[in-house]
Amino acid sequence: MKILIINAGSSSLKYQFMESEGGQVFAKGLCERIGIDGRLTHKVPGREDVKQDIPMPTHGEAIQAVLDIMTDPEKGVIRSTDEIAAVGHRVLHGGMAFTESCIIDDKCIEAIKKCIPLGPLHNPANLMGIEACQKIMPNTPQVAVFDTAFHMTMPPKAYIYAIPYEYYEKDDVRRYGFHGTSHRYVSARAIDLLGNPEHSRVICCHLGNGSSLSAVVDGKCVDTTMGLGPLAGFPMGTRSGDVDATILEYLMGRYGYDIKEMLNILNKKSGVLGISGVSSDFRDLDEAAAKGNARAQLALDKFAYEVRKFIGAYASAMGGVDAIVFTAGVGENSTDMREHICQGLAYMGVEMDPEKNKVRGREADVSAAGSRVKIFVIPTNEELMIAMDTAELCKK
């Protein structure tokens, strides 16, 4: 089934047109500067990329631009939009309402709207993408796939916060977790590589500009590092990860920040960028550290240290671990960071083969021959998961 995947942001829209069985990608691209002037980059395998400046006052014009270029006689890949069997939408926050993907109807849209306070930046943009597609393709089935859904199998002891219980009961304050579609894909693939054992314990390390870990037992998430929002966990590109809340009170009192300014600092100016003062890009940090920049090295050390701590904690929570998976931009491509993280985990039976670890962007078993714990590099494929969910729901 040919599925159009839509990932709508506040001023951008990523898309991918693919086959749900096997994952063949026919076209993909990005609409940028929606609401400003509009720019489209369209990519078809084996052809030269197409870049166009197109007015995009709203997401509606962006969706129309995507459909126009996909059906263009020279640049496109289909004759008409009738060849699009369904549209799968990435939706950030499903709150307590969604434990799995669903066909989009009025009830689904209202539930997504109710989750806006939990995902104030992303859910409105996701809704704009959905509503634009519904208007332009009213007879094409639409499916919502939620970033939070995979983590909804966590037990209460993992998702509850130690604050007055009434905030959970009345306001849905709990740990939700994100990157769920990625964690679901790579954990399932890791279980396949383990030989589909009856019992499995997998730690997924989704490491990039935004990063999170998850503990997965028998294919179900039992814990994850992100929380009510994507700020929690360990340091990321620009996000602080877990911090003592007293820091907020202290800095707000000292510098007169309001909560909006403080959260902007924690979300946009912290993480490895805040520590290093160099960049949020790990490649830049590697280069700076190699030239002797101590703060860049500290940022890399801090990142690896915190990831290693969570791996140890999750192994303890699961009563052991059978596989550790590295995925996403840093996890798939940084041989040094993977090695840095795994150093010191030999006591758990984690031993990496340095030669096997010299791999970037492709699936590999990088564990040493005698390692009791498998170490996998598995490129994530969230779009394929969205396409598969969309096709399955539409067939039902």
N, C-alpha and C positions, 0 to 999 in steps of 0.2 A: 504494500500500500504506500502510495506517495504522500508524504506528510510535509507540511510547511511548519517549521518551528519558529516561534516568535518569542524574543526576549526583549521586552520594552523597558527602557529606562526613562528618566524624566526628560532628557533631551536627546536620547539616542534610541536606536532600535536595531538589534542584531537579528538576522534571520538565516535559516538553513532549510533547504529543500532536499529531502532525502527519502530513501526507501527504508521502510520500517524493518524489513527482513533483510539482514545482511549489512545494513547501514551505508549503502552507496550514497554519496553526496553528489547531487546534480548541480547545485549552485548554493552559494552562501554570500553573505555580505553585511554591510553596516550602513545605516542611515544616521548621520551625525548632525548636530546643530539644529535639531528640530525646534521650531519656535524662534529661530534667529534668522538663518538664511537657507540652510539645507544643503547637505552633501551626501551623495550616494557612492559607495564602493561596492561593486558587484564582481564576484569571482566565480568562474566556471572552470573546473579541472581541464587542463590542456589548452586553455585559451588565455589571451592577454586580459589582465584586469581592466574593468571599465570604471572610470571615475567621472561623476557628473555633478554639477551644481544645479540643484532642483529646489524651487521654493517649497518649504515644508512648514507652514504655519502651525500645523497640528500633526498628531500621529496619524490622522486620517490620510493626509497627503503623503506621509511617509509610506504607509501601507500601499497606497495606490501606486507610488513610484516603484515599489518592489514588484508589484504585480505587473506593471507596465513593462519593466525590463525583463521580467521572467517570460513574458509572452511576446517580446520583440522578435521579429522574424530573423534578425541577424545575431543579436546578443542574448536572446532568451534560450530557454530549455524546454518550453511547452508551447503548444499552439493556443491553448485557452486555459482560463482558471478552472474549467471543468475537470482538468486533469489533477487538480489538488483534491485529494480524497478527504482530507481533514486538516485542521490547524491545531497544533499543540502549543500552549502558552506556558512559559515559566512564570510562576507566581511565587513571590518571596515568602509571604507569611500566611499560613493557613490557620494559625491560632489553634484553639481547641476543636474547631469545627471540622477539620479535615485530617484524616489519618491515611488517606490515599488519594490518588488522582480521581478526577470526576468529569463527566460531561458538563459543559457550561450551560446552565439555564438561569432563569430569573432568580431562583432560590440560591444557586451557587454565587451569582453576582452579589446578591445582598449579603451573603456570608463573608465574601471577600471584602466588601465595604466595611463590615463590622470589625474586620481585622486591621483597618487603616491605622488606628491608634498604636497597634503593635508594630506595624511596618509603615510609618508615615512617609518615608521617602520613596519606597519601592511599590507598595500596593497601588497607590493612585496611578502610577505610570503603567503598571501591569494592566489595570482596568482600562486605561486609555487604549492600549494595544488590543485588548479583547473587544471593546466597543467599536473600534475602527474596523476590525475584521468582520464583525457581525453586520455592520452597516454596508460594507462593500461586498461581502460574500454571505448574504443572509441564509442561504440554503446549504452552506458547508458546515459540517459538524465541528464544534470547537471543544477542546479539552484543556482543563487546568491541571498542571503538575506542580506540586508545592515543594519548595525547598525544605520546609519543616516536617513534611509528612513522614519521612523515613525514621525520624527520631521519636515519633509518638509512641513507640513501643518501650520507651524507657520506663523503669519502675518508679513509683513515687519517691523512693529514697534518693534517686538520682536527679529527678527534675524539680523537687520542692526546694524552695529557698527558706532559710532559717529566719524568716521575718514573720510578723503576725499572720496567722493562717487565713484571716479574713481577706487579705489581698489576693490570695489564690482563689478563694471562693467567689469573691465579688468582682474582681478585676482581672482574673486569668493570669496573674503574675506567676510565672514558673520558667524553668529552663525549656527552651524549644529546640535550639540548635539550627544550623543552616548547612549549606552545601550538601543537603540530604540526597539529592539526585546523584551527585558524584560519589558520595560514600556508599550509596546503594549499588551503583555500578561496579566500583572497584572491589568492594567486599564480596560481591557475588562472583566476580571473576577470580578473586583470590581463592575462594572456596573451590571453584572449578580446578584451579591449578594445584590445589591440595589433594585432588582426587575425589572431591565431594564426600568427605567423611561424614559419618552420622553426627559427630559432635565437632564443632570448630570454634576457635577463638581468634578473631582477627582485629588488629589495630590499624585503622586507616589514617594516614597522615596526608591530608589535603593541604599542601604547602604552596602558597603563592603570595600575591599582594594581600589577599585575604586568606586566612589560614584557619583550619580547625582539625581536630582529631576526633575519632569516634571509636568506641569499643563495641564490637559486634560479636554476639554469641549466636551460633547456629543461624546466621543470616539476619538476625534482628538486633537493632541498636539498643544497647543497655546504658550508654553514657556518651556524652559529647561535650566538647569544650566551650562552644558558644552558648549563649544563654537566652534571655528574653529578646535580646538583639544581637547583632554580629560583632559587638565590641569586646565581648568576654573571651577568656582563654589566655593564650600566650601572645607575646608581641607579634605584630604583623608588619606590613609595609608602612602604614601610617597610623594604625590603631594600636592603642596601648596594651590591650589584653587586660587581664585582671589587675586592678589596683586597689589599694586601701582607700575606702570612701572618705577617710579623714583627709586625704590629700586634696580632695575637691573643696572641702570646707576651708582648709588652710589657705590654698591658693586664691580662692574666691574672696576670702577676707583680706588677704594681703594685697591683691591687685585690683579688687573691685569687679572681677568678672561676674556676669550673670551665668545662669546654668547653661544657656545656649552657647555662650562663648567657651565655657569650660568643656562642654561636650564636643565642640568643634576642635579644640586642642587635642582631646583624647582620640577623636576619630580621624583628624586630618594632619596633625602635626606631631604625632607620637610614634610609637613602634620603632622600627630600625631607623627610620628617618630622624626621629627625635633624638635617639641615642647618638647616631653617627654625625648628624648635621650635614651629611653628604647626599643621601638619596634614599628613596624607598625601593629602588631596584637593586636586587641582590647582586646583579652583575657589576653594577657600579661599586658596590661595597667590596666585592672580591678584588676589583682593580685597585681601589683605594687602599685596602688592607695590604695588598702585595707591595705597595709603595711605602708602607710603613705608617699608615694612618691608624693610630691606636684606637680612636673612637669607632672607626669602621670595623676594626677587628672585634672590639667590645660588642658591637651590635650583632655581629655574626655569632660570637660566643654566647651571648645572652639568648638569642633565638634557638640555637642548638640545645643549650642547657635546659630551657623551658620545655621544648618538645620532648627531650629525653626524660624529664621529670614526669610528664603526662604519660609517656609510654610505660614507665615503671608503675605509675599509679593505676593505669588501666589493666596492666598485667595482673596486678594485685587484686583489683576488683573482679576480674574474670577468673581468678584462680589459675592463671597461666596464660600463655599466648602461643598460638601455632604459626601465625604469620604476621609480619609487619609490612604494610603496603605504603609506598611513596607515590604520590600522584600530584597533578596540577603543575603550574609553571616551574616552581623551584623543585618540587619533589621529583618531577620527571627529568629535569635537565641539569641539576646541580650535583655533580658527582662528589664534590668536596663537602657539601652540606649533608648529604646522605651519610657519608663516612663520619663526619663530625658528630652527627646525632647518634650513630650506632656505637661510637667509642664509649667504653665503660659499661656496655650492656652484656658483656661476656658472661657475667654471673647468671644471667637469665637464659644463657644458651644462644645468644645472638652473636653470630660471627659472620662478618662480611668478607667476600673475596674481592680484594682491590682490583684485580684484573677484570672480573665480571662486572664490577661496578662502573667501568668506563663505558657507560651507555647513556645516551640522551634521547628522550622522546620516543622510546619504543619499549615494548613489553620485555621484561627480562627477570630471571631469577638470579639475584646477585649475592646470594648467601654462599658461604664457604661449604665445602663438602661435609664437614663435621658439625655444621650448625644445627642445633636442635630446633631452632626457630627459622622458618623460611623468611627471606627478605625479598620482596617483589617490587619492581618498578612497573606500574600499570598506568598507561596514559588514560585519563578519564574521558568519558564520552557521554556527557549529560544529554546532548541532543538525541543520541540514539535511545536513551532511556525514555525521553519524552516522546519520541516517535513510536516506540514500542507500546508505551502506555496508551497513547492516543489511538493507535491501530486496534489494540485489544478492546478498549472501551467502545469504539465505533462498531466493531464486529459484533459485540454483545448486543 
